[in-house]
Amino acid sequence: MLFHSSIRTELARSFGVTLVVLVTVVMTMMLIRTLGQASRGSFDPADVMLVMGYTVLGHLPSILTMSLFIAVVGTLSRMYRDSEMVIWFSSGRGLSNVLGPLFRFAWPVLLGVLVLSVLVWPWSQQRIIELRNHYETRGDLDRVQPGFFQTSAAGTRVFFVEKDLSGRGEAKNVFIATQEDGKETVTSARRGRVENRSGERFLVLEQGQRLEREVGKAELKLSEFESYALKIGSAEISLQSNSPERSRGTLTLMAEPTNVNLGELSWRLGLALAAINLVVLGLAIAHVNPRVGRSGNLMIALFSFVIYFNLTSVGVNWISSGRVPFGTFMLTLHGGTLACGALWLTMRHNQLSWRSLLPRRTTGGVGVPS
C-alpha cells in the first residue's frame, strides 16, 4: 500500500537523523566523562576511546528506544499538521490501522534493543570493569614514569624511579614512601624489578635501605638490605568471585534470583518492553489539531518518556532493596503503560474524549453534560 510505504520511508529518515544526533551527543558526553575518570586514575589514558566505545554501546538500547519514539511522534505529528491523516481517515481506515506499518518498521529496532539490553549490555560492562581493574592492579608500578612521582591507586604509596630499564624489566634508583597502619616508611634502592610469586606481584629491591617511624613518635628505625620484596598486588584479575550485577550474564541473573539480580534483570527486560510500549504511546500522543499547534503533544511526549524511564530506573532500586516484588513491578509499570496506551489509542480511534467518559447527570429526563 502506498500509504504504508510512504510512512515507513519517512519513519526511516526521521529515525536515522535522530539516531545520528543522539549518538553524537552521547559520545561527546561520554568522552568528557571518560577523560575525567582517566585523569583521576580510573583508566589508562590510552584506553579512553575504548572505554567510551563500550559505554556508548551499553547505552545504545536507550538511544534506539528514544530515537524510535521521537521518529514516531515527529512523523505522525507532521502528517496530522499537513492533513495527510485526514485523507487516511476519510478512506475508511482508523488510527489503529496505523499500528501495522509502525511495527513493520519498528520490529528490527525492537529486536536490536532486546539483543543489546540482554546480551551486549552485560558484555560491555564486563569489558569496562576489566579495563579498570587491570589498570588499577598494575597501576602501582607499571604507570610509573621515570623522573615523576606516582601515587598508588590506594593513595598510601608514592613511587619514584630515576631510570627505567624496560628492556630488562628493571629500574634504577627506586624510591618508595609509604604511610599505612600508623607507620611512615621510606625505602630506597639502587635497583628494582617486578616478580610474580604464587599468584602475587612483588617489587624486589636490591642494595638499599629502609627508614621507618611511627606517626607521632620521634624514634627512627634504619635498616639496610641486600634484597627486599614488597607486595604490590595480585598477578591476575578475577571477576568471577566479586562481579557486579551489571556485568553478569542474563542467564546467570535468572539462575540466581536474588533481589539485586532481579533488579538488574528488570532494567534489561524493561528496556525492551518500554520500546514496544512507546510505539503505542507515540501513536496515541501524536494527534495534532492544526488550529491549535503541535507544542502540546510534544511536551506530553517528552514528559511521558522521561517519567517512564525514570520509573524504570527507580524500579531497579526498589526491587534490589526488596521493597517491591519483581513480578508486581513489571506488571504494574509496563503492563499498566501498555493498558493506558491501548485505552488512549482506542479513544483516538473511536474519536472519543476523556470528558465523554465522565458520568452525566440528568435534569427532567434530559441528559445534561456535567
C-alpha positions as CSV (number, residue, x, y, z in Angstrom):
1,M,0.0,0.0,0.0
2,L,1.3,3.5,-0.9
3,F,0.4,4.9,2.5
4,H,2.3,2.2,4.3
5,S,5.4,2.5,2.2
6,S,5.4,6.3,2.4
7,I,5.1,6.3,6.2
8,R,7.8,3.7,6.6
9,T,10.1,5.7,4.4
10,E,9.6,8.9,6.4
11,L,9.9,7.0,9.7
12,A,13.3,5.6,8.5
13,R,14.5,9.1,7.5
14,S,13.4,10.6,10.8
15,F,14.8,7.7,12.8
16,G,18.2,7.8,11.1
17,V,18.6,11.6,11.6
18,T,17.6,11.4,15.3
19,L,19.8,8.4,15.9
20,V,22.9,10.2,14.5
21,V,22.2,13.3,16.6
22,L,21.6,11.4,19.8
23,V,24.7,9.1,19.3
24,T,26.8,12.2,18.7
25,V,25.5,13.9,21.8
26,V,26.0,10.8,24.0
27,M,29.5,10.2,22.6
28,T,30.5,13.7,23.4
29,M,29.2,13.4,27.0
30,M,30.8,10.0,27.5
31,L,34.1,11.3,26.1
32,I,34.2,14.1,28.6
33,R,33.2,11.8,31.4
34,T,35.8,9.2,30.5
35,L,38.5,11.8,30.2
36,G,37.7,12.9,33.7
37,Q,37.9,9.3,35.0
38,A,41.2,8.8,33.2
39,S,42.6,12.0,34.8
40,R,41.7,10.7,38.2
41,G,43.5,7.4,37.5
42,S,40.5,5.1,37.0
43,F,41.5,4.1,33.4
44,D,44.6,4.1,31.3
45,P,44.6,7.2,29.1
46,A,45.4,5.0,26.2
47,D,42.1,3.2,26.7
48,V,39.9,6.3,26.7
49,M,38.4,5.7,23.3
50,L,37.9,2.0,24.0
51,V,36.1,2.7,27.3
52,M,34.0,5.4,25.6
53,G,33.0,2.9,22.9
54,Y,31.9,0.3,25.4
55,T,30.0,2.9,27.4
56,V,28.1,4.2,24.3
57,L,27.4,0.6,23.2
58,G,25.9,-0.1,26.7
59,H,23.6,3.0,26.3
60,L,22.6,2.1,22.8
61,P,19.3,0.4,23.8
62,S,18.1,3.6,25.4
63,I,19.3,5.7,22.4
64,L,17.5,3.4,20.0
65,T,14.3,3.5,22.0
66,M,14.3,7.3,22.3
67,S,15.1,7.7,18.5
68,L,12.2,5.4,17.6
69,F,9.8,7.3,19.9
70,I,10.9,10.7,18.5
71,A,10.6,9.4,15.0
72,V,7.0,8.1,15.6
73,V,5.8,11.2,17.3
74,G,7.5,13.6,14.9
75,T,6.4,11.8,11.7
76,L,2.8,11.4,12.7
77,S,2.6,14.9,14.1
78,R,3.7,16.2,10.7
79,M,1.1,14.1,8.9
80,Y,-1.6,15.4,11.2
81,R,-0.4,19.0,10.6
82,D,-0.4,18.6,6.8
83,S,-3.8,16.8,6.8
84,E,-2.4,13.6,5.5
85,M,-4.0,11.7,8.4
86,V,-7.4,13.2,7.4
87,I,-7.1,11.6,4.0
88,W,-6.3,8.3,5.7
89,F,-9.3,8.6,7.9
90,S,-11.6,9.6,5.0
91,S,-10.6,6.3,3.2
92,G,-12.4,4.3,5.9
93,R,-9.3,3.4,7.9
94,G,-8.9,4.2,11.6
95,L,-6.0,5.1,13.7
96,S,-5.4,1.6,15.0
97,N,-4.7,0.5,11.4
98,V,-1.5,2.6,11.5
99,L,-0.1,0.2,14.1
100,G,0.6,-2.3,11.3
101,P,3.1,-0.2,9.3
102,L,4.6,1.2,12.5
103,F,5.5,-2.2,13.9
104,R,6.6,-3.5,10.4
105,F,9.1,-0.6,10.5
106,A,10.0,-0.9,14.2
107,W,10.4,-4.7,14.7
108,P,14.2,-4.7,13.7
109,V,14.8,-1.8,16.1
110,L,12.8,-3.6,18.9
111,L,14.8,-6.8,18.2
112,G,18.0,-4.8,18.4
113,V,17.0,-3.2,21.7
114,L,16.3,-6.7,23.1
115,V,19.6,-8.2,22.0
116,L,21.6,-5.1,23.1
117,S,20.0,-5.0,26.5
118,V,20.1,-8.7,27.3
119,L,23.5,-9.6,25.7
120,V,25.5,-6.6,24.8
121,W,24.9,-4.5,27.9
122,P,26.5,-7.0,30.4
123,W,29.3,-7.7,28.0
124,S,30.2,-4.0,27.6
125,Q,30.0,-3.5,31.4
126,Q,32.3,-6.5,32.0
127,R,34.9,-5.1,29.5
128,I,34.8,-1.7,31.3
129,I,35.3,-3.4,34.7
130,E,38.2,-5.5,33.3
131,L,39.9,-2.4,31.9
132,R,39.5,-0.6,35.2
133,N,40.7,-3.5,37.3
134,H,43.6,-4.2,35.1
135,Y,44.8,-0.6,35.2
136,E,44.3,-0.4,39.0
137,T,46.1,-3.7,39.6
138,R,49.1,-2.8,37.5
139,G,48.9,0.9,38.2
140,D,51.1,0.9,41.4
141,L,54.3,0.3,39.4
142,D,53.6,-0.1,35.7
143,R,52.2,3.5,35.4
144,V,55.4,4.9,37.0
145,Q,57.3,7.2,34.5
146,P,61.0,7.8,35.1
147,G,61.6,11.2,36.7
148,F,58.0,11.6,38.0
149,F,56.4,10.8,41.4
150,Q,53.5,8.5,41.1
151,T,50.8,7.9,43.8
152,S,49.4,4.4,44.1
153,A,45.7,3.6,43.4
154,A,45.0,3.4,47.2
155,G,46.9,6.6,47.9
156,T,49.1,5.1,50.5
157,R,52.4,4.9,48.5
158,V,54.5,7.2,46.4
159,F,56.9,5.7,43.8
160,F,59.8,7.3,42.0
161,V,62.4,5.8,39.7
162,E,65.3,7.6,38.1
163,K,65.7,5.3,35.1
164,D,63.6,2.6,33.7
165,L,65.4,-0.3,32.1
166,S,62.3,-1.5,30.4
167,G,64.2,-3.8,28.1
168,R,65.2,-5.9,31.1
169,G,62.1,-5.3,33.2
170,E,64.1,-3.4,35.8
171,A,64.5,0.1,37.2
172,K,67.4,2.0,38.7
173,N,67.4,4.3,41.8
174,V,64.0,3.4,43.2
175,F,62.3,5.5,45.9
176,I,59.1,4.4,47.8
177,A,57.4,6.4,50.5
178,T,54.6,4.5,52.4
179,Q,52.1,5.5,55.1
180,E,49.8,2.8,56.4
181,D,48.9,1.2,59.7
182,G,50.2,4.2,61.6
183,K,53.7,3.9,60.3
184,E,55.7,6.0,57.8
185,T,58.3,4.2,55.7
186,V,60.8,5.5,53.2
187,T,62.6,2.9,51.1
188,S,65.3,3.5,48.6
189,A,67.3,1.0,46.5
190,R,69.7,1.1,43.6
191,R,67.8,-1.4,41.6
192,G,64.4,-3.0,41.5
193,R,62.3,-5.4,39.5
194,V,58.8,-7.0,39.5
195,E,58.4,-10.7,40.1
196,N,55.3,-13.0,40.3
197,R,55.3,-15.3,43.2
198,S,52.4,-17.7,43.9
199,G,49.9,-15.5,42.1
200,E,51.1,-12.3,43.8
201,R,53.1,-9.5,42.4
202,F,56.2,-8.3,44.3
203,L,58.6,-5.5,43.8
204,V,62.1,-6.9,44.6
205,L,64.6,-4.2,45.6
206,E,68.4,-4.7,45.8
207,Q,71.1,-2.8,47.6
208,G,69.1,-0.3,49.6
209,Q,68.0,1.0,52.9
210,R,64.7,1.4,54.8
211,L,63.8,4.2,57.2
212,E,60.7,3.6,59.4
213,R,59.0,5.5,62.2
214,E,55.6,5.5,63.9
215,V,53.4,8.5,63.4
216,G,53.6,10.9,66.4
217,K,56.9,9.5,67.6
218,A,60.4,10.7,67.1
219,E,62.2,7.3,67.1
220,L,63.6,6.2,63.8
221,K,64.5,2.8,62.7
222,L,67.1,2.4,59.9
223,S,67.9,-0.8,58.2
224,E,69.9,-1.8,55.2
225,F,69.3,-4.8,53.0
226,E,70.8,-6.6,50.0
227,S,67.4,-7.8,48.8
228,Y,63.9,-6.8,49.9
229,A,60.5,-7.9,48.5
230,L,57.4,-5.6,48.7
231,K,54.0,-6.9,47.8
232,I,52.3,-4.6,45.3
233,G,49.2,-6.6,44.2
234,S,47.8,-9.7,42.6
235,A,49.2,-11.1,39.4
236,E,45.9,-12.0,37.9
237,I,42.5,-10.3,37.8
238,S,39.4,-12.3,38.8
239,L,35.9,-11.0,38.1
240,Q,34.1,-14.2,38.8
241,S,34.2,-14.1,42.6
242,N,33.1,-10.5,43.0
243,S,31.4,-9.5,39.8
244,P,28.9,-6.6,39.9
245,E,25.4,-7.5,38.8
246,R,25.7,-5.2,35.7
247,S,28.4,-7.4,34.3
248,R,26.7,-10.7,35.0
249,G,25.0,-12.6,32.1
250,T,21.2,-12.5,31.9
251,L,21.0,-16.3,32.3
252,T,23.1,-16.0,35.5
253,L,20.7,-13.4,36.8
254,M,17.8,-15.7,36.1
255,A,19.5,-18.7,37.7
256,E,20.2,-16.7,40.9
257,P,17.0,-14.7,41.5
258,T,18.3,-12.6,44.4
259,N,16.8,-9.1,44.9
260,V,19.9,-7.4,43.4
261,N,19.9,-9.7,40.4
262,L,16.2,-9.3,39.8
263,G,16.6,-5.5,40.0
264,E,19.2,-5.6,37.2
265,L,17.0,-8.1,35.2
266,S,14.1,-5.6,35.5
267,W,16.2,-3.0,33.8
268,R,17.3,-5.2,30.9
269,L,13.8,-6.6,30.2
270,G,12.3,-3.2,30.9
271,L,14.2,-1.6,28.1
272,A,12.7,-4.0,25.5
273,L,9.2,-3.7,27.0
274,A,9.5,0.1,27.1
275,A,10.4,0.2,23.4
276,I,7.2,-1.6,22.5
277,N,5.0,0.4,24.8
278,L,6.5,3.7,23.5
279,V,5.5,2.8,19.9
280,V,1.9,2.5,21.0
281,L,2.1,5.7,23.2
282,G,3.7,7.6,20.3
283,L,0.8,6.8,18.0
284,A,-1.7,8.0,20.7
285,I,0.2,11.1,21.6
286,A,1.0,12.2,18.0
287,H,-2.5,13.6,17.5
288,V,-2.3,17.3,16.5
289,N,-5.0,19.8,15.9
290,P,-3.7,22.1,13.1
291,R,-5.6,25.0,14.5
292,V,-4.0,24.7,17.9
293,G,-0.4,23.8,17.2
294,R,1.8,20.9,18.0
295,S,3.7,22.1,21.1
296,G,1.2,20.4,23.4
297,N,1.6,16.9,22.2
298,L,5.4,17.3,22.0
299,M,5.5,18.3,25.7
300,I,3.3,15.3,26.6
301,A,5.7,13.0,24.6
302,L,8.7,14.5,26.4
303,F,7.3,14.1,29.9
304,S,6.0,10.6,29.1
305,F,9.4,9.4,28.0
306,V,11.2,11.0,31.0
307,I,8.7,9.7,33.6
308,Y,8.7,6.2,32.1
309,F,12.4,5.8,32.0
310,N,12.8,7.3,35.5
311,L,10.3,4.9,36.9
312,T,12.2,2.0,35.2
313,S,15.4,3.2,36.9
314,V,13.8,3.7,40.3
315,G,12.3,0.2,40.0
316,V,15.8,-1.2,40.0
317,N,16.5,0.2,43.4
318,W,13.0,-0.8,44.7
319,I,13.4,-4.4,43.6
320,S,17.1,-4.6,44.8
321,S,16.1,-3.4,48.2
322,G,13.1,-5.8,48.4
323,R,10.5,-3.0,48.7
324,V,8.6,-4.2,45.6
325,P,8.4,-7.7,44.1
326,F,9.8,-8.2,40.7
327,G,6.6,-9.5,39.1
328,T,4.4,-6.9,40.7
329,F,6.6,-4.0,39.5
330,M,6.9,-5.3,35.9
331,L,3.2,-5.9,35.6
332,T,2.3,-2.6,37.2
333,L,4.7,-0.4,35.2
334,H,5.0,-2.0,31.8
335,G,1.6,-3.7,31.8
336,G,-0.1,-0.6,33.1
337,T,1.7,1.6,30.5
338,L,0.6,-0.7,27.7
339,A,-3.0,-0.7,29.0
340,C,-3.0,3.1,29.2
341,G,-1.6,3.4,25.7
342,A,-4.1,0.9,24.3
343,L,-7.0,2.8,26.0
344,W,-5.8,6.1,24.8
345,L,-5.4,4.7,21.2
346,T,-8.9,3.2,21.4
347,M,-10.3,6.6,22.3
348,R,-8.4,8.2,19.5
349,H,-9.6,5.5,17.1
350,N,-13.2,6.0,18.1
351,Q,-12.9,9.8,18.3
352,L,-13.8,9.8,22.0
353,S,-12.6,12.3,24.6
354,W,-11.8,12.0,28.3
355,R,-14.9,14.1,29.0
356,S,-17.2,11.7,27.2
357,L,-16.1,9.0,29.7
358,L,-17.3,11.1,32.7
359,P,-20.8,10.3,34.1
360,R,-23.6,12.6,33.0
361,R,-26.3,14.0,35.3
362,T,-29.9,14.2,34.2
363,T,-32.4,17.1,34.7
364,G,-36.0,16.4,34.0
365,G,-35.3,13.3,32.0
366,V,-32.9,15.2,29.7
367,G,-29.2,14.3,29.8
368,V,-27.0,17.3,30.6
369,P,-23.3,17.1,30.5
370,S,-21.7,17.5,33.9
